[in-house]
Amino acid sequence: MVELLAGNVLLKPAQKRRILSHLRRSSRLGELIGDSRLAVSLKRTGRTVEAKAKVQNKKGSFECRARDASWESAFLQLVRSVHDKVHAQRLRRAVAA
């Protein structure tokens, strides 16, 4: 399950769809692990945008954070780090099985 909390960052519907499509790959990997939850929040503070993600699944939970001047680059950094960590969890699960 993916949850998007835009906070005080104004997003158009097309931008929300783009965000969710970027998260689809990580959420599929999380579902392979089992019982996966992904909550993403965006918050603007001054000129910077902070993107946070909290992931919970059967292998544990972790949080990622990225900050940048534009929401797009902060979000893409966040997606890369979430995907890397979920992929590492998936590999550890495959080795343990």
N, C-alpha and C positions, 0 to 999 in steps of 0.2 A: 504494500500500500504506500502511495506517495502523497504527501501533504505539502502544499505550498502556502506559505504565509508571507504575503508581499509586504506587510508592515506599512511604512510610509513611503515606499517606492511605487510610483504610479506606473502600471504596466498595461499595455493594450492587450486585448484578447489574443492577438497573433503572437505577441511576446510570451504570454503565458503558455501557449501551445508549444512554442519553441523551447522553452525551459523544460517542460514536461517531456518533450521528445528527447532532449539530451539526457534526462534522467532515466529513460526507459531501459537502456542497456544495463545500468547499475541495478535497477530494480529487478530485472530478469535474473541477474546473477544472484541477487539476494533471495529471490524466491527459490532458486535451486538449493540454497543453503537451508531454507525453511523458515516460516513465520517471520517474514521480513517487514520492517517498518522504516520508512524514510521520511523525515520531516525537514523541510528546507525553509529557511526564513531569510528575508532580505530587509535590510535596515539602512536608511541614509542618515549619516551624521556629518553635517557640514558639507564638504565637497566629496567625501568618500562614501562608498557603499560597502557594507559588510554583509557577506553571505555566510550563513551557518547551516550546517547539516548535522542531524542526529540520526544515526542508524542503529537499529536494534534488530537482532535476529537470534537464532538458536546458538550461534557461536559466540555471542557477546554483543556489546554495544560500544560505539565510539562516536566521537564528534570531530568535525572538520570545520575550518574557518578560513575565509579568504577576504581580503580587503583590497579595493582598488578605486580609481576615480570613476570608472564607468561600471554599471551593473553587469554589462555583458562580460567584460574581462574578469571581474571578480567571480562571476558565476561559472565561467569556463574553468578557472583555476580550481574552484570548489568541486566541480564535476570530475575533473581529473583525479583529484586526491581521493574522493569518495570511491571512484571506480577502482583505483589502485588498491585501496584497503579492502574493499569487498572481494576483489579478485584474489588477494592474498588469503583472506578467510576461506574462500572457496578451495584454493590449492591446499591449505592446511587440512581441510575437511577431506579432500580426495586422498591425501597421503595417509591420514588416520584410518580411512575405511579399508 
